[in-house]
Amino acid sequence: MAGGRMKLELTRVLQGSGRLGVLRELGRTGQHSLELPACLLYTHFGTVPHLTQDTLHTLSSLPSATQVTLSNVAEHQEVLEDFMNGFGKFAGLHDTVLYCSLHDPATVCPPGYTTNKTVSVWGSGGRIELTAAKFMALQKIVQPDWYQSMADGETWQVNTSRKRVRKSVDRTLAHLDECLLLHQQSQELEGVSVFGVVEGGDILEERQRSARETAKRPVAGFCLDGLQSGSMDQPLRTQLIAAVTKELPEDKPRLLQGVGRPDEVLACVEAGVDIFEGFFPFQVTERGCALCFNYDISLDPERAGRAAPTVLELEEEKDAAGETPQNGDITCAAQTQMTSFEMDLKDKRYRDDFGPLVEGCGCYCCKTHQRAYLHHLLVTNELLAGVLLMIHNLAHYQGFFNALRKAMATDKLDLLQMRVLRDTGRQKGKNEADK
């Protein structure tokens, strides 16, 4: 059995399939748990970008599960083989659950390199081709607590043919069967959980077939792939996820790959997603931006409205300057474009702005520094800019997930959606009126 020991306990299932619960008995000793809906801690080769381990652990409410990717690890196979004690100890990732995914969600992989027997990952030294045997050899070296199976995930691109989508589903199922067989023969992977990957592009029938067939295998949970930001618009994504989750067992978690924008997270949670990859704060940091959207669902109207003017003010300033703010439109570059949930601190308007990034935010950056200082660090290319922005963006994003779980528990999900989406909806309405 490759299901590992993790157990899903659902406390509430909301109308529309949103699930609130806890994933228990994580890790080989079963000492960890993860509150759902959850966000994983995103890393490059085991390190949260811009942050040392000491700085990272000054943040509160960090998720108990950390994501590493084979795209980062594969090129260091020999070093890890010599170390022999697993990637967690190698990278100093103590007291956390290690999840190993195939690709880095913040990096777009070049298409056209999968075959019937192999998939490719891309490290700093270029392409590395993986057979099932090499993929599983890497898992034995990494020694994760859970990992996703090999998959042909190249059908997220627009206008992929039905024949190609069908082939990706067949290949992914064949990869899963081979990985499960090798997993069950491995003493090193005893107690490790495997997530099967659901493919199918934008074709409903193939999505359903992939989900049904994957659910027949002895997996601990499911990765929903090919639904990344930029691959399709949100209504279609929601429709496909809702159709897939109907085919999946209720007692196993669903992890969605490549989606991190707050508006998309809310829609996908309602469709039945439990776990998200935590790459979005990193992308925002790399743009020199700070997350500033409002997720306060307290009843105190003064407190509830405190963060909102930040975004509204930003949008109004952009309109006045004649710029076109991002409105959530899907494009191929959607993962690299600034969104309406963040402010661009490189903009000269912040040169003399001595307020915190977000009024009322309790993170170290907001309590000790001003927007003007962050602007100065960014325009002078100081490394401290990335450190401070990552501290804030990580704290803000985790705060959003805490608010999401609280809203689901207290019947305030509609209020949370109104808070988070007010600026996106406002801009979309403006654009439609302009047409």
C-alpha positions as CSV (number, residue, x, y, z in Angstrom):
1,M,0.0,0.0,0.0
2,A,1.4,3.4,-1.0
3,G,-1.2,5.4,0.8
4,G,1.1,6.2,3.8
5,R,-0.5,7.0,7.1
6,M,-2.1,10.4,6.5
7,K,-5.8,10.7,7.5
8,L,-8.3,13.4,6.4
9,E,-10.8,14.6,8.9
10,L,-13.5,16.9,7.5
11,T,-15.2,19.1,10.0
12,R,-17.5,20.9,7.5
13,V,-18.4,20.6,3.8
14,L,-20.0,23.8,2.6
15,Q,-22.5,24.1,-0.2
16,G,-20.5,24.2,-3.4
17,S,-18.1,21.5,-2.1
18,G,-15.8,23.7,0.0
19,R,-14.1,21.5,2.6
20,L,-12.8,22.5,6.1
21,G,-10.8,20.0,8.0
22,V,-7.5,18.6,9.2
23,L,-5.0,16.3,7.5
24,R,-3.6,14.3,10.4
25,E,-0.8,11.8,11.0
26,L,1.5,13.5,8.5
27,G,5.2,12.4,8.3
28,R,6.7,9.0,8.9
29,T,6.1,9.2,12.6
30,G,2.6,10.8,12.2
31,Q,3.4,13.7,14.5
32,H,2.3,16.5,12.2
33,S,-1.1,17.8,11.0
34,L,-2.2,20.4,8.4
35,E,-5.3,22.5,8.7
36,L,-7.3,22.6,5.5
37,P,-7.7,24.6,3.2
38,A,-3.9,24.8,3.4
39,C,-1.0,26.4,1.7
40,L,2.4,24.7,1.5
41,L,5.7,26.5,2.3
42,Y,7.4,27.1,-1.0
43,T,11.2,26.6,-1.3
44,H,14.0,26.6,-3.8
45,F,16.2,23.6,-2.9
46,G,14.8,23.5,0.6
47,T,15.2,27.2,1.3
48,V,12.5,29.9,1.3
49,P,13.8,32.5,-1.2
50,H,15.4,35.5,0.4
51,L,15.1,34.1,4.0
52,T,17.5,32.3,6.2
53,Q,16.1,29.6,8.5
54,D,16.5,31.8,11.5
55,T,14.6,34.7,9.8
56,L,11.9,32.3,8.5
57,H,11.1,31.0,12.0
58,T,10.5,34.5,13.4
59,L,7.3,34.3,11.4
60,S,4.2,32.9,13.1
61,S,1.6,30.5,11.6
62,L,4.0,28.9,9.1
63,P,2.4,25.8,7.4
64,S,3.6,22.4,8.7
65,A,4.3,21.1,5.2
66,T,7.2,22.2,3.0
67,Q,7.4,21.8,-0.8
68,V,10.6,20.8,-2.6
69,T,10.8,20.0,-6.3
70,L,12.7,17.4,-8.3
71,S,13.6,20.2,-10.7
72,N,15.8,21.7,-8.0
73,V,17.0,18.4,-6.5
74,A,17.7,16.1,-9.5
75,E,21.0,17.8,-10.6
76,H,22.4,17.2,-7.1
77,Q,21.7,13.5,-7.0
78,E,25.3,12.4,-6.3
79,V,25.7,14.8,-3.4
80,L,22.5,13.6,-1.8
81,E,23.5,9.9,-2.4
82,D,26.7,10.5,-0.5
83,F,24.9,12.3,2.3
84,M,22.5,9.3,2.7
85,N,20.2,10.9,5.3
86,G,17.5,12.4,3.1
87,F,17.0,15.9,1.8
88,G,15.2,17.2,5.0
89,K,18.3,16.8,7.1
90,F,20.6,17.9,4.3
91,A,18.7,21.2,4.0
92,G,18.1,21.7,7.7
93,L,14.3,21.3,7.4
94,H,13.6,20.2,10.9
95,D,10.1,19.7,12.3
96,T,8.3,19.9,9.0
97,V,6.6,17.5,6.6
98,L,8.4,17.3,3.3
99,Y,6.3,17.1,0.0
100,C,8.2,16.5,-3.2
101,S,6.6,17.7,-6.5
102,L,7.9,17.2,-10.0
103,H,8.1,20.8,-11.2
104,D,8.7,24.2,-9.6
105,P,5.3,26.0,-9.7
106,A,7.0,29.4,-10.2
107,T,8.9,28.3,-13.3
108,V,7.3,27.6,-16.7
109,C,8.7,24.4,-18.2
110,P,9.4,24.2,-21.9
111,P,7.0,21.9,-23.6
112,G,7.7,19.1,-26.0
113,Y,10.0,16.9,-23.9
114,T,7.8,14.1,-22.6
115,T,7.8,10.6,-24.1
116,N,5.9,7.4,-23.4
117,K,8.7,6.4,-20.9
118,T,10.1,9.7,-19.6
119,V,9.4,13.2,-18.3
120,S,11.9,16.0,-18.1
121,V,12.6,18.5,-15.3
122,W,14.7,21.7,-15.7
123,G,17.4,22.6,-13.2
124,S,20.0,25.4,-13.3
125,G,22.1,23.2,-15.6
126,G,19.4,22.5,-18.1
127,R,17.1,19.5,-18.9
128,I,17.2,16.3,-16.9
129,E,15.3,13.4,-18.4
130,L,13.7,11.0,-15.9
131,T,12.5,7.4,-16.4
132,A,10.2,5.9,-13.7
133,A,13.3,4.1,-12.4
134,K,15.3,7.3,-12.1
135,F,12.4,9.2,-10.7
136,M,11.9,6.6,-7.9
137,A,15.7,6.5,-7.3
138,L,15.5,10.2,-6.6
139,Q,12.5,9.7,-4.2
140,K,14.6,7.2,-2.2
141,I,17.4,9.7,-1.9
142,V,15.1,12.7,-1.0
143,Q,13.1,10.6,1.5
144,P,10.1,12.9,1.5
145,D,7.0,12.3,3.6
146,W,4.8,12.4,0.5
147,Y,5.4,12.9,-3.2
148,Q,3.5,13.3,-6.4
149,S,3.8,10.5,-9.0
150,M,5.4,11.1,-12.5
151,A,3.0,12.8,-14.9
152,D,2.7,14.1,-18.4
153,G,1.5,17.6,-17.6
154,E,2.1,19.3,-20.9
155,T,-1.6,19.7,-21.9
156,W,-2.2,22.9,-20.0
157,Q,-1.5,24.9,-23.1
158,V,-4.5,26.4,-25.0
159,N,-5.8,24.5,-28.0
160,T,-4.1,21.2,-27.1
161,S,-5.8,18.5,-29.3
162,R,-8.1,15.9,-27.8
163,K,-5.7,13.1,-29.0
164,R,-2.8,14.7,-27.2
165,V,-4.9,15.1,-24.0
166,R,-6.0,11.5,-24.1
167,K,-2.3,10.4,-24.5
168,S,-1.3,12.5,-21.5
169,V,-4.0,10.8,-19.3
170,D,-2.9,7.3,-20.5
171,R,0.8,8.1,-20.0
172,T,0.2,9.6,-16.5
173,L,-1.7,6.5,-15.4
174,A,1.0,4.2,-16.8
175,H,3.6,6.3,-14.9
176,L,1.6,6.0,-11.7
177,D,1.3,2.2,-12.0
178,E,5.1,1.9,-12.6
179,C,5.9,4.2,-9.7
180,L,3.5,2.4,-7.3
181,L,5.1,-0.9,-8.2
182,L,8.6,0.4,-7.5
183,H,7.3,2.1,-4.4
184,Q,5.9,-1.1,-2.9
185,Q,9.2,-2.9,-3.6
186,S,11.2,-0.2,-1.7
187,Q,12.0,-0.5,2.0
188,E,13.3,3.1,1.9
189,L,9.9,4.5,1.0
190,E,7.9,2.5,3.6
191,G,5.4,4.8,5.3
192,V,5.7,7.5,2.5
193,S,2.5,8.6,0.8
194,V,2.0,8.9,-2.9
195,F,-0.3,11.4,-4.6
196,G,-1.7,10.4,-8.0
197,V,-1.9,13.1,-10.7
198,V,-5.1,14.0,-12.5
199,E,-4.6,15.3,-16.0
200,G,-7.0,15.9,-18.9
201,G,-6.3,19.5,-20.1
202,D,-9.5,21.4,-20.7
203,I,-11.6,18.4,-21.9
204,L,-14.2,17.4,-19.3
205,E,-14.5,13.7,-20.2
206,E,-10.7,13.2,-20.0
207,R,-10.6,15.0,-16.7
208,Q,-13.3,12.7,-15.3
209,R,-11.6,9.6,-16.8
210,S,-8.3,10.5,-15.3
211,A,-9.9,11.1,-11.9
212,R,-11.8,7.8,-11.9
213,E,-8.9,5.7,-13.0
214,T,-6.4,7.4,-10.5
215,A,-8.9,6.9,-7.7
216,K,-8.8,3.2,-8.3
217,R,-5.1,3.1,-7.4
218,P,-3.8,2.9,-3.8
219,V,-2.9,6.6,-3.5
220,A,-3.1,8.8,-0.4
221,G,-4.4,11.8,-2.3
222,F,-4.6,13.6,-5.6
223,C,-2.7,16.4,-7.5
224,L,-4.8,18.3,-9.9
225,D,-2.5,19.4,-12.7
226,G,-2.8,21.4,-15.9
227,L,-5.1,24.1,-14.4
228,Q,-2.4,26.7,-13.7
229,S,-2.9,30.4,-13.8
230,G,-2.7,31.4,-17.4
231,S,-3.9,28.1,-18.8
232,M,-7.7,28.9,-18.7
233,D,-10.2,31.3,-17.3
234,Q,-11.6,30.8,-13.8
235,P,-15.1,29.6,-14.7
236,L,-13.8,26.8,-16.8
237,R,-11.2,25.8,-14.2
238,T,-14.0,25.8,-11.5
239,Q,-16.2,23.6,-13.7
240,L,-13.4,21.1,-14.4
241,I,-12.4,20.9,-10.7
242,A,-16.0,20.4,-9.6
243,A,-16.4,17.6,-12.1
244,V,-13.1,16.0,-11.0
245,T,-13.8,16.2,-7.3
246,K,-17.1,14.3,-7.8
247,E,-15.1,11.4,-9.1
248,L,-12.7,11.4,-6.2
249,P,-13.2,9.8,-2.7
250,E,-14.2,12.3,0.0
251,D,-11.6,10.9,2.5
252,K,-8.5,11.8,0.5
253,P,-7.0,15.3,0.0
254,R,-6.8,17.2,-3.3
255,L,-3.8,19.4,-4.1
256,L,-4.0,22.0,-6.9
257,Q,-0.8,22.8,-8.7
258,G,0.1,26.2,-10.2
259,V,-2.7,28.4,-8.7
260,G,-2.0,31.0,-6.1
261,R,-3.8,34.2,-6.8
262,P,-6.3,35.0,-4.0
263,D,-9.4,35.3,-6.2
264,E,-8.5,32.0,-7.9
265,V,-7.8,30.3,-4.5
266,L,-11.3,31.2,-3.3
267,A,-13.0,29.9,-6.4
268,C,-11.0,26.6,-6.3
269,V,-11.7,26.1,-2.6
270,E,-15.4,26.4,-3.3
271,A,-15.0,23.7,-6.0
272,G,-13.4,21.3,-3.6
273,V,-9.6,21.9,-3.4
274,D,-7.8,21.3,-0.1
275,I,-4.1,22.2,-0.6
276,F,-2.3,24.9,-2.7
277,E,1.3,25.5,-3.5
278,G,2.7,28.6,-1.8
279,F,4.7,30.2,-4.6
280,F,2.5,33.3,-5.0
281,P,4.3,35.4,-2.3
282,F,7.6,34.6,-3.9
283,Q,6.4,35.8,-7.3
284,V,5.1,39.0,-5.8
285,T,8.4,39.6,-4.1
286,E,10.3,39.1,-7.3
287,R,8.2,41.8,-8.9
288,G,9.3,44.2,-6.2
289,C,5.7,44.3,-4.9
290,A,3.9,43.9,-1.6
291,L,0.6,42.1,-1.1
292,C,-2.0,44.5,0.2
293,F,-5.5,43.0,-0.3
294,N,-8.0,43.0,2.5
295,Y,-9.1,39.7,4.1
296,D,-10.3,41.0,7.5
297,I,-13.7,39.5,8.3
298,S,-14.1,41.0,11.7
299,L,-17.5,42.7,12.5
300,D,-15.8,45.9,13.5
301,P,-16.4,48.1,10.3
302,E,-13.5,50.4,11.2
303,R,-11.0,47.5,11.5
304,A,-12.5,45.7,8.5
305,G,-12.0,48.6,6.2
306,R,-8.5,49.4,7.4
307,A,-6.5,47.6,4.7
308,A,-8.9,48.3,1.8
309,P,-7.9,51.9,1.1
310,T,-4.4,50.7,0.3
311,V,-5.5,48.9,-2.8
312,L,-8.3,51.3,-3.7
313,E,-5.8,54.2,-3.4
314,L,-3.4,52.3,-5.6
315,E,-6.0,51.6,-8.3
316,E,-7.2,55.2,-8.3
317,E,-3.6,56.5,-8.6
318,K,-3.0,54.1,-11.5
319,D,-6.1,55.3,-13.2
320,A,-5.1,58.9,-12.8
321,A,-1.7,58.2,-14.2
322,G,-3.3,56.7,-17.3
323,E,-1.9,53.2,-16.6
324,T,-3.9,50.0,-17.2
325,P,-4.0,48.0,-14.0
326,Q,-4.0,44.2,-14.2
327,N,-7.6,43.0,-14.0
328,G,-7.1,39.2,-13.8
329,D,-7.3,38.6,-17.5
330,I,-5.8,35.3,-18.5
331,T,-2.7,35.4,-20.7
332,C,0.3,33.2,-21.2
333,A,2.3,35.5,-19.0
334,A,-0.3,35.5,-16.2
335,Q,2.1,34.1,-13.7
336,T,4.6,37.0,-14.1
337,Q,2.3,40.0,-14.4
338,M,1.4,42.2,-11.5
339,T,-2.1,41.7,-10.1
340,S,-4.6,43.9,-8.4
341,F,-3.7,42.3,-5.0
342,E,-0.3,44.0,-4.7
343,M,1.4,47.4,-4.9
344,D,4.5,48.1,-7.0
345,L,6.9,49.7,-4.5
346,K,9.4,50.6,-7.2
347,D,7.0,53.3,-8.3
348,K,8.3,56.8,-7.6
349,R,5.0,57.7,-5.8
350,Y,6.3,55.8,-2.8
351,R,9.5,57.8,-2.5
352,D,8.1,60.0,0.2
353,D,5.4,57.7,1.6
354,F,6.3,57.0,5.2
355,G,3.4,54.7,6.0
356,P,3.7,50.9,6.6
357,L,3.2,48.6,3.6
358,V,-0.2,47.6,5.0
359,E,-1.8,49.5,7.9
360,G,-2.5,47.2,10.8
361,C,-0.2,44.4,9.5
362,G,1.8,42.8,12.4
363,C,4.7,41.5,10.4
364,Y,8.3,42.7,11.2
365,C,8.5,44.7,7.9
366,C,5.3,46.7,8.5
367,K,6.1,47.3,12.1
368,T,9.6,48.6,11.6
369,H,9.9,50.1,8.0
370,Q,8.0,52.4,5.7
371,R,7.1,52.2,2.0
372,A,9.6,54.9,1.3
373,Y,12.4,52.8,2.7
374,L,11.3,49.7,0.7
375,H,11.2,51.9,-2.4
376,H,14.8,53.1,-1.7
377,L,16.0,49.5,-1.3
378,L,14.4,48.4,-4.5
379,V,15.7,51.2,-6.7
380,T,19.2,50.8,-5.3
381,N,19.0,47.0,-5.8
382,E,19.7,46.2,-2.1
383,L,19.3,42.5,-1.1
384,L,17.5,43.6,2.0
385,A,14.5,44.6,-0.2
386,G,13.8,40.9,-1.0
387,V,14.2,39.9,2.6
388,L,11.7,42.4,3.9
389,L,9.2,41.9,1.1
390,M,9.3,38.2,1.5
391,I,8.7,38.5,5.2
392,H,5.6,40.6,4.6
393,N,4.2,38.7,1.6
394,L,4.6,35.4,3.3
395,A,2.9,36.7,6.5
396,H,0.1,38.3,4.5
397,Y,-0.6,35.2,2.4
398,Q,-0.6,32.9,5.5
399,G,-3.0,35.4,7.1
400,F,-5.3,35.1,4.1
401,F,-5.4,31.3,4.5
402,N,-6.1,31.7,8.3
403,A,-8.9,34.0,7.5
404,L,-10.2,31.6,4.8
405,R,-10.4,28.8,7.3
406,K,-12.1,31.0,9.9
407,A,-14.6,32.3,7.4
408,M,-15.5,28.8,6.4
409,A,-15.9,27.8,10.1
410,T,-18.1,30.8,10.9
411,D,-20.3,31.1,7.8
412,K,-18.5,34.2,6.6
413,L,-17.1,33.0,3.3
414,D,-19.3,35.4,1.4
415,L,-17.9,38.3,3.5
416,L,-14.3,37.2,2.8
417,Q,-15.0,37.0,-0.9
418,M,-16.4,40.5,-0.9
419,R,-13.4,41.8,1.0
420,V,-10.8,40.1,-1.3
421,L,-12.6,40.5,-4.6
422,R,-13.9,44.1,-4.2
423,D,-10.9,45.6,-6.1
424,T,-10.7,42.9,-8.8
425,G,-14.4,43.2,-9.4
426,R,-14.3,47.0,-9.4
427,Q,-11.6,47.0,-12.1
428,K,-13.3,44.3,-14.2
429,G,-16.5,46.3,-14.1
430,K,-14.6,49.4,-15.1
431,N,-13.0,47.6,-18.1
432,E,-16.3,46.2,-19.3
433,A,-17.8,49.7,-19.1
434,D,-14.9,51.1,-21.2
435,K,-15.5,48.6,-24.0
